[in-house]
Amino acid sequence: MLGPTDVAYVDGGGSGIETVSHVRENGRLVLMFCAFEGSPRIVRLHGSATVVTPGEADFEELAARLPRARTVRAIIRLAVQRVSDSCGYNVPFMDFRAKRTDAENYLASYPTMQYASTSSKTIWRALTPCPA
């Protein structure tokens, strides 16, 4: 949460780049949050999004306000225009087993790393792409 109607998150490596493509195409974005334990609820944040990439004016400021990430393609920023909720009756119960270490193991195999955020040193990025 950056403000009452402003949220952002790091779009890291290792996944498709569909969110960035869709935001650049029409600016619309919905973030969905599901309860995997407790009361069955779903909350959606609807709004207009922007993509901020390393080297752009807002990147350093946003990176300093977000949790540190090992990889980054961009920061997705959403101006929330509507919040909706619904039951999550069909959302299954899910238990957290452990944090995955695949990304850390992959990045550790590449010694050449650089900070994507030079002044705040908050976000790392690999110089090589993730394998398909």
C-alpha angles and dihedrals in degrees: 000000000000096000142335093296102012125089133166140183138183115258099212134193124268098061134077118278095232096122092057091046093050094045091051090047099052110347095237122131138168121194114201125201120192129194108229092182134027121018113010103248138150124196124190128195111206123192153101117305137200131198117227115192131192110282096032119118097252097043100088094047093048094044090055090056097049131074115271114266130192095223133026135182096168146328115254113213120194126198099206113223100167138016120203133179136192141171117282096207092141095046107106125229109258130189125212109239104174143316113273116244099193094106093048091048092049094048092045089061089063111066094188106087132152135191113254087198107053103183103034095033090209105129130047125204131190119234091218127061123249115258118259 
